[in-house]
Structures are given as structure tokens and as C-alpha cells.
Amino acid sequence: MRPQTFAEKALARAAGLKETRAGEIVTVSPDRLLSHDNTAAIARIFYQELNAERVVNPEALCIVLDHASPPPTPKHAQNHAETRAFVRQQGIRHFFEVGRGICHQVLSEEGLVLPGDLILGADSHTTHYGWLGAFGAGIGRTEMAVLWATGRLWLRVPESIRIRLHGTLPPGVTAKDLCLYLSRELGADGGLYYSIEFAGPGVHHLSLESRMVIPNSMAEIGAKNAYLPPDVPVFEYLAARSGQTIEQLRARALYPDEDADYAAEYDLFLDRLEPLVACPHSIEKVQPLSALAGQKVDLAFIGTCTNGRLEDLAAAADVLRGRHVHPQTRLIIIPASQQVLQAALQQGLLTTLVEAGAMIGVPGCGPCMGNHLGIPAAGEVVISTANRNFKGRMGQPEAEIYLASPAVVAASAVLGRIANPLELEGKAPPARGATEPALGTVRQSERHFTTPTSRRQVAGTPQPHGRVWKYGDNVNTDQIFPGKYTYTANTPEEIAAHALEDLDPAFAGAVQAGDVIVGGVNFGCGSSREQAVTCLKYKGVRAIVARSFARIFYRNALNQGLAAIVCPEAVDAARNGDAVEIDLAAGVIRLPAGDFAFPPFPENVRAILEAGGLVAFVKAGTLQK
């Protein structure tokens, strides 16, 4: 058997195969299926569109109410009520109520995801479970409904990138800084559709809670999944929670072969890193903390699935002890789970935080996606430990969001401006002269993932013929469909009304049926939010042409029967308002500047488009065949 990456081994196991190769399409049976407040909407697809009655494997389902917890409006409360009804109807055992915490933290604490498992979640940060040595990937709502009904789904085996970690993090530098550094160096699409597999001695020098930050954050550079090799501390953590012994857990673990084929390999030297901050409105706009010192801060937020754990609260408490939040700044701290909250209470951390003027929220996602309490006002500046800083991400498109580590956020709350915690102690940050880059390239291929499309007729699919709406690179899901509407806009009309609201406010009122969106690289990056596709579909958009697509958005588009076409030449040639015709039969985009060919869809994707989308495909029995 040829050497294999972790991704190839994990998907081979999930597909019941001896081996797989990057680029292959396999049908998998996941070990766990995750959903949260989106469960009610998935249940509507399950019951009303798929006409399904019973979940095929209730034991696989894990449902956590966390994104709007507790519900801030009657609509959110109704959404939770429908979720509870589904849980009762289907006999779901792994259900976690409001207040238990953020789904990724909760499933880890409950020992529900084990080394070598495949977990698919209706949440883009399902990459999180790589810290346990599992393969975690985000998917859309429709795909989750299909998994409930059939237990099976197609996945493309990703190419892999290996990043070897060396050394240890310097004082004041955290796993958050490591991830921000990778976002800057590799870019927001640097991991697009890849499995990012960490290795090297530096992994084992990181605390478990620091490890959790890394695969979670790799979703921000487009990764399909991310992986850290599990070791004894991981096995001990799970043995205390899962009912499995260390020996059983070790036997389940999968490790890549040293001589496996990687698309790129890097060495990352942890001791060369420094505190970093991501600037509005992109995760790749990263600067040294020292370059941003003095930027006024109105709201500081510590929490989320990235940095709301006990280690993070302790770092904040160390900074805040004996000090107070600046009178013109607010500080919100939301523990990632009830267990974190209890531990912080027992250790006296909450007393320190509250005495310093912090507000403590119910364990959950809080204002991270603009869906709960703690929203900034227009013109305000936020510094946050969250994983995204897209425009409008926290519910207010006119606010600016900076991302940093918990200690930096806490120090900034005290001084009312972005600051290094050392400043509070009257110390100067360590002088940094000319240093070698922290990231060194071992080997890098020229492969850039392009999403294949079709040259042959796709039966029943309208031929797009309309006007071009052209946008730039890294158009994200918060711009396409703001997160604050995720659980309150349910009908096609309600969803369509918010199409591109934070990108182009005129779009929803002016777009015509048959129009085509043209975008740059990484179109649709960010959330697994399926409404980012359906809002366009309901407005009559017939196709999207881009240089490249974010992975989950691409799958969601195909599953809705919306052609997502990669054609860089057409993107370059298209002008806003151009007449455009897309001939799927000929595989040609016709623009005033000329005709541009695009390559064929894979057979399975073509079959889904021919059926009119994934629901129709499944109802026809195709997946079961």
C-alpha cells in the first residue's frame, strides 16, 4: 500500500475502503453528525422536502443549542422549541440544552468524538475536532438533512499540506498568534480545500487548550479539515470522558505516513513568533501588535469556540487582577461551556473578572456572528478573540473588528486602546531586530484547486442569460447573507430580501431572474450558512462564475442546483452590467469580450445538477443506488 496522508486514511476508513487518493470522490458514513440552532431548519428539509420520517442513525446525531443562547427574540425561542420537538420525535440522546456551551467545546468535553472518527457538522468550524485526531469538516443544511435520512454522503478526498511545528511559543505569544501568522502568510484561501496536517515536536509542547485553537482557526484559510497527531495527553483527556481506555483510543488513532505525498510542506518555528492582531475586515490583514498600539477600543470580547476556555479566562484574569476596565470601554466575557464557567468560578477567576468590570455571559456563541447580545454600534471598534472579523460579522456592518489573543484583549479593555499586557506592568515589549521568518517552505507544488464544471448538457437546468454583477476577492457569507438573520428569516421571500445586504445594498432590489454573479478568489468564504446560496437562488440568480470558491459554499451551490463555475479568464473579461449567457451544453460563457470555455463537472456533481439539486437527487433514490 502506498504511503498516505491522514486525510486519505481517515476517509478510507469512513468509506470502508483499504485506501483512497487525493482527488477521488468517495461515499462516506460519518461517525458523528453535528447541528445546533440550525436543527429546526434542517428538520424542515428532512420532513417537508425529503419526505423522510425517521433518522437512520439517531446515535450519530449531536445537537447543541448555542448560537442564540438563551433565545433573544420570540423567533429564536420558536426555533429552539422546534429543535426540542425534533429531538423528542427522533429519540436523540446527544442533545445539549441552552447554557451547556458552544457545540465544539461541548462535544469535546463529552468525549463524543474520538481519534480517527469522521464528524460532519452544519457549522464551518467543525474542523475543530482535528485536535483530537479526528477528521472534522463543515457542510450545509441540505447535506445534513440527507445524512439524517440516509447516513451517507459524497466527499472529495482533499490534497494535504503538512506544517511541522518546532520549538516552543515565547512568553506572551499564544496559539492564537500562531494561527493569525498562518492566515497572513498563507492567505485567506491558502488552505482552500486542503487537509492541513500539523506535525513536529512543537505540537506536543502546546497545552491541550492551545491545540484546540489551531484546527478551529484553519477554517479561516479555507481548510476542509485540520489535524494534530493525538498523543498521551489527548488519550488521557478522552479516557476520562468517553468510556474508552487509553489503549483503545491509541488503537483507533490514525497517523499520516512520513513519506506521504503532500502538496506543500512547511517548517514553522514557534520561538520566532510575536503577538499579532488581525485588522478589519479580513483574517489575513495581520500586523504586529506593536504596529497597532494606541488604536481606540469601544468593546472588548473574550469567548467563542476559538478562545473561550479556562486557559483563556485565566490569561484575562491575570491581566485584569487589581485593575478595572477603562470607563469608555466595555468588556464581555463568555465562557465556552458550563464546565468552563464552573471551573472559573471554583478557581476564583470570575470574581477577578467581575471586580474588574467585565460582564459575564451565558456559555454560548454570544455576539460572535451578530446573532445574540453584545452587538457593537455603528462606528465602534471591537477587539475580540473570535475567529472572524468580516464586515458585519458581529451584526453591525459599520463597526470595525480586530482579532487578538485573550491577554491582549484584556489589556486593551483596561487601557481603552489596543495594548500589549506588558504595558500595564511598565515593561517594554522585547526588542525584535532582524529575525529569520517563522515559516520556512520545505516543498510546495504548483497545484491550485479549481472546482470542475461541465461541458455537457445538464438536463433540466435553465441556461443562464442575463446581466453580470461583478464583485472582488474573498466575498464572504456575512456579506452575502448576514448572520443576524440566520435563525429568523425562514421563507424564500424573507431570505431573498437580504441578498448581498452588507456587500451591495442595491442588489436585492435590482437583480433580475437570469442574472449571473461574477467574483474573484475564494467566493463564499466563511460560514456554512446555506442561505448565502439560497438568497441568490430565490432572487433568480442562475449561476456564479469565480476564480475559485470556498469549499462549503461550492457544495451548497451545487446542492441547490445553482451552477458554480470556475473560469478565471471570464472573470477577467467580465464587466459589471455586461450581457452574459452561459451555455452549459457547450461549456461556454459568452460575454461582449468573447467566449470563454470552462471544464467539465465530475460525474457525481453533474448527476446532482441534472436532478435539480441534492434533495431531488436523493428522492430519486440515486444516492442509495
N, C-alpha and C positions, 0 to 999 in steps of 0.2 A: 504494500500500500504506500502511495506517495505521501510525503510529508504534508501535513495540513495545519491551517490556522485554527484558532479557537472557533471562529465563526463557521468554518467548514465542518468541524467536528460537532458543534452544537446543533446545527441544522440537519446534519446527517442523523444524529440521534433522534431529533424530533420528527423526522420524516421516515424513520425506520429503515435507513439505508446504511450501507457499510461506509460510504464516503460520499462527499459532494465536492464540487469545484466551484470557485467563484464565477458568477455569471449564470449558473444553472438556475432554473425555476423548479422548486420543489413544493410539494404539498405537505404541510406540517400539521401535527396535532399538539397544540401547546399544553404545557403543564398547568399554567395559571392564566386566567383572563381577568384583567383589571378594568373596573369602571368606577366612576364617582358620581358627582351630581348630574352627569350626563346620562345616568342609567335610565331615567324616565324617558328621555328622548330615544334611546336605543330600544327600550321596550316597545315604544310605538312602532318603530320599524319592524321589530320582531313579530308583534301581533298583527299589525294592520297592513304592512307591506309584504312581509314574508308569509303571512297567514300561519305562522308557527304557533304551537300550543305549549310544548314542553321543552325546556333546556335539556340538551342531550347529556350534559355532564355538570350538574349543579355544583359538585365538589370543586370544580376548577374555578368557579366564579368567586371573585373577591370584590366587594363593593364597599366603598368608604364615602361617607358624606363629609366633604371637606372644603369644597371650593367656595361655598357661601354658607358658612357655619358659625353660629346659628343663622337661619334664614333672615335676611334684612328686609324682605318685602313679602307680601302675600303670594306673589307669583313664585318666588323662591320656595316658600313654605309648601305650596301646592306641588312643586317639583319634587320636594323631599317626600311628601305624602305618597305620590305615585311610585316613587322608588321603594318605599316601605311596603306598599301593596304588592309590587312585583316580587320582592324578597319573600313575602309570605306565600304568594301563589306558587312560587317555584321551589320553596324549601331551601333557600340559600343559607348555608351555615356560616360562611365567612362574610358576615355583614357587620360593619362598624359604624356606630351612630355619630351624630353631631357631637363634637367635642373630643372624640378619640384621637383625632390628629390628621395629619396630611397622609394621603394614601401610601406614598413610598416609604415614609418613616414607619407607618403602622404595619405594613406587610413585612418589613424587615424585622421589627420588634416581635411580631407574632411568629416568626420562623416559617412563613408560608412559601418563601422562595429559597430554593436550595442550589448548591453548585451544580452546574450542568443543565439546569432547568431552562425551558423556554417560556418566558412570560410575555404576552402581548397585552398592551394596555391602551385604552382610549384616552391617552394622555401622552404628550410628546416627550415627557421626562421619564418614560418607562426605561430609558437607558440606565437609570439609577441602579438597577439590580446587578449591574456589572461588578459592583464592589463585592458581591457575594460569589462571584464566578459564574453568574447566570447570563443568559442571552436575553436582554430586555429590549423591546422595540415598540414604538408607538404606532397606532393605527387609527383609522377613523371610525365613526359611529356605525356606519353601514357594515363595515367589515366585522365589527364586534357583534352585531346582531346575527350576522351569518355564522360566526363562530359559536354563538349560543345555540343556533339551530342545527349546525352540522358538526361542530367540533374540529373543523378543518379549514385551512386557508393556504393560498399560494404565497410563497415568498421567494424573492430573488436572493441567492447566496451572494453576499457582498464581498468585494475585494477588501483587503485589510491593510491597515497602517500599524506598524509597531513603533512604540515610543518607549525607549529604555530610560528609566529614571536612575540617576546616580547621586550619591551624597545625601545630605540632609538639608532641610529648609533652615535658613538663618533665623535668628530671633526677630520677631515682628513680621515674618513672612509666612503666609499660610497657603493651604491648598487652593483657596480662592484666587490668590495671586498667580499660582501655577496655571490655573485654568484661564485666567484673563490673559496671561502671557501667551498661551497657545492660541487663544482667539485672535490676538493681534498678529502673531507670526504666521499662522495658517490661514486666517481669514474666516469670515462668516460661512463660506462654502468650502472651507479647506478639508472638511471630513465628509463632504456630501456623498451619501450612500455607502460610506465605508464602515467597516468594523474597526474601531480604534482600540488596539490591544496594547496595554501597558505591560512593561516587564522591567527587570533590573532590580538591583539591591535597594534602590531608593524607595520602592513600593513598600517594603517591609519596615522601613523606618517611619512610615506615616501611621498615625493613630487610626483606629477604625473609623471614627467620625470624620477625620480628614479624608479618608479614602472615599467616603460616601459622596463627597463634593464632586469628585472628578468625573465619574461616568455620568452623573446627573448633568453636569455642565457641558459635556461633549455634544449634547443635543443642540447646543447653540452654534456649533460649527457644522451642523448637518449630518452628524453621525447616525447611522442606522442603529448601532449599538456600541457600547464600550465595555471593556473587560479589564479587570485586575486579577492576577492569579491568586486564588484563595490559599491562605496559609493557616497555621495552627490557631492564631488569634481569631480568625474568621470561623474556623470549625468550632472553637470553644464558644463563641458567641451564639452560633446556631444550635449547638448541642444543648445549651441552656434553655432553648426556646422551642425547638422543633420536635423533640422526642426521638431524634436520631443521635446515635453515638458519633464520637469523633471519627472512629474507624469507618462507619457507614458514610459519613459525609465526605471523608477523604476518597472513598471508593467511587463516589458519584462525580467528583471533580474532573474537569477537563482542562488540559493544558496544551497550548499550541506546540507543535514540533519546532525545535530550534532552527531547522533548515527549511521551514515552510516558505512558500512564495508570498512575499509582501510587496504591495505596490510602492511602498516607501518605508524607510526605517530612519528613525532619529534617535539621537542621544540627547537627553535633557539633564543638565547639571543643576540640581536644586540649589546648591550653595551660591549660584550666580544670580538668583532671582532677587527682586526687590519689591516692596509694596507698590501695587498698581491700582489704577482706577479706570473703569470704562466710562466714557463720556457719552452724552446724548448724541444721536439716538441709535447707537449701534454697539453691539458687543465687541466689535473689532476696533473701535476707536478708543484704544487703550493708551494711557500715558502714565509715567511715573507719578506716584503720589506727590512728590516734591514739586512737580510742574503745576499742580492744581491747588496747592495750598493757598488758602485765602478766599476761595470761591464760597460765597454765602450759601447757607443751607437753611431751608424753612422746615423741612420734615426729614427725620431720620427713621429708617425702618429696619429692624433686625428680625429675621424669620425666614420663612419659605422652606421648600423641600431641599434647598441648597445649603442654607446656613441658619437653621433654627434649632439646632441640637444643643445638648448640655454644654459641650465644649465651647460653643459659640456664645451661649448666655454667660458662661464663666469668664470668657475673654472680655465681654462687655462689662460685667460686674467689676472685674479688675480695674478697668479704666474709670468706671463711674464711682467707685467706692470713695466716699468722703467728698464727692463733687456733686454738682447739680447741672441739669440740662439748661442751656442758655435760654434766657427769657423770651427770645424771639424765635425759638426753635422747638418743635415737638418731637418726642421720641416714642415710637410704637415698637413694642417687642412682643412677638407672638411665638410661643414655643411650638415646635414641630409636632408634638404629641402630648397626650395626657401624661405619659410616663416621664417625658422630659420636664413637664410642668411640676410633677410630684417630686422629682429628684431635685429640681431647682429650689423648690420650697423646703425640702429637707436639709439642703446644704446652705440655706440662708441667702441664696442668690437673689430670690425675689424681693426680700427685704431691702437689699442693697439697691436693686434696680428701681423699686418704687420710691425709696427715700431720695433717690437722685432725680425723681420727677418723670420716670418712664411710665407709660401706660401699658398694661399687660392685657393682651387679647386672648380669646378662646383659641385653643390649639386648632389650627387650620391654615388655609392659604392666605387669609386676610386680604389686604388690598393689592396683592401681587399682580392680579390680572384685571384690576379695576372693578371687581365684582362684589366687593364687601367693604366694610367700614375702614376708614383711614385714607380716603381719596384726597389727593392734593388739589389745590385751587389753581386756576389759570395763572400762569406767570411764576408759580412757585418752583423751587428747586428741591429735589429729593436726593438723598443719598441712601442707598439700600443694599442689603446683602442678597437680593433676589438674583435670578439668573437672566433676566431680560430687561432691557431699557428702551424698547421700541417707543416711538411716539404714540401716546395714547395708551400705553401698556397698563398704567395704573388708573385708567378711567378718565384722564384729563389730557387731551392732546396738546394743550398749551403749557403743560408742565414739563420740566426737564428732569431726567433721572440719571444719576451717576451710580455706578456699582462698585462696591469695595468690600473688604473683609469686616467682620463684626467689630473688631477693636478700632478700626479706622472710622466706622460709622458711629460708634460710641464717642470717640474723641471729637468728631465733628459735631455731634449733638451738644457736647459740653461747650465748645468754643463758638458754635453758631456758624462755622465755616469748615470747609474740608481741611482736615488736620491730621498730622501724624501723632499717635498717642505719646510719643517721646516728648512732644512739645509741652504736654501737661506736666512733665517731670522736670522741665527746664533743661532737657538734653537735646542736643542736635542729632539729627539722623546721621548714621555712619556715612562718611565721605565715600563717594563712589568715583574713582578715577576710571581710566580706560580699562574695561574688563572684557574678557572674551565673551562672545554670545553664549547664552544659556542653552540654546538649541543648536545642535550640530546635525547636519544631514549625513547619514551613512549611505543611503541609497534612495533614489527617487525615480519612479518611472514617469513616462510622459502621458500615462493614461489619465484622461479626464472623463468622468462618467457622463455619457449623454443618454437621454431617455429615448429608446427607439420608438418610432411611429410607423405609419402604414403607407404602403404604395398601392394596396389593392382596395377594392370597394368594400366599405363597411356597411353591410346591409342595414337598411332602416335608419341610418344616421343622416340627418339633413346636411346638405353641403353648405358650409358657412359662406355667406355672401353679404357683406355689409361694410361698415367703416372701421378703421383702425383707431383704437385707444391705446396710445403708447406711453409706457412708464419705464422707470430705470431699474437699477440693480437692487436686489435684496428687498423687494416688496414683500412685506410680512403680513401674517394673518391678522394682526391687530389693526393694520391699515385697511385690509380688505373687509373684515367684519370685526368691529371692536368687541373685546372680550366682555365688556359690561352688559352686552345683550345676550350672552351665550345661553342663559337659562330662562330668559323672559320673552324672547322673540321665538315663536313656535310655528306660526303659519307661514306659507310661502310668501304672502304679501308682507308680513312683518319682517321676515328675514331679508327679502329683496330691498326693502326700504333703506337698509343701512349699508348697501353695497358700496365699498370703497369710501366710506364716510370720512375716514381720517386721512385718506390719500388724495381724493378728488371729490369734494363735496357736490360738484355739479353732475357727477357721473350718473347717479341713480335716477335723476330726473330727465336726463338727456339720452341715455343709451337706448338703442333700438334693437329689436329682435334681429339676429343675424350678425350683429357686430362682433368684432374679434379684438381681444386684448393682446398686446404685444409687450413683452417685458424683457429685462436683462437677465443677469445670472441669478440663480437661487430664488426664483419666483415662488412665493408662497411659504417662505421660511417662517419658523416659529411654531405655533400651536398645532395640535392635531385637529383643531376645530373644523368640522366638516362644513359649517355654514360659510366658511371662506370660499368654498366651491359652490354650494347651493345658492348663495345670494347672487352669484353671477349667472348661474343656470336659470334661476327664476326670473332674472331680468332679460333673458333671451340671448345671452352671450353664447355663441356657438362653438368657439374654440379659443384656446390660449396658445400663443407662439412665444417661445422664450429661448434664451441661450442655454439655460438649464433650469430645472425645477427642484425645489425641496422635495425630499422623498415622500413624506406623508401627504403633502398637497397633491403631488402627482398621482398617487394611488387613489386619493379621494376623488380627483377629477375623473379618472377612468371609471371608477365605481359608480359615478353619477352619469356616465355616458357622455362626458364632456371631453373632447379631444384635446390632449396636452401635447404639443408638438415642439420638438427641439429643432431649430433651424437658425443658427447664428447669422447666416447670410441675409435671410429675410428680415431679421431684427435690425440689422444694419441699414437695410434699404427702406424699411417702412417709415412713413411719416405720419404724425398724428392727423387723423381725418382722411387718410388715403382710402380709396375704394379697395376692397380686398375680397378675393374669392379663394376658397380652399377646396381643391378637388381631391378628396380622399381616395377616389378611384385611381387617379393618376399619381398621387403623392406629390402634388404641386401647390404652392402658394402663389397666387397671381396678384401682383401689385403694379402700380404705374411704373415702377423702376424695372420691372421684368418678372420672369417666372423663376421660382426657387424650389428645388426638389428637396424632399425630406425622406429619410429611410423608413423601412417597414416596422410595424409593431410586432412584438413577439406573438406567437400563436395564441397563447392564453389571453393576452390583453385584447387581441383582435376579437376573440370569442366574446369577451365581456362587452366590448363596444357593439358588436353585432347584435347582442341580446338587448341592448339599450341600457346597460348598466348591470351592476352586480346583483341586485335584487331579482331582476328578470332572469338573469343567468342562473341563479340558484333555484328559482321557482320552476325553471325548465328542467331541473334535475341534472344540469351539466356538471356541477361540482361532484355530485355523487358518482357520476359515471367516470 
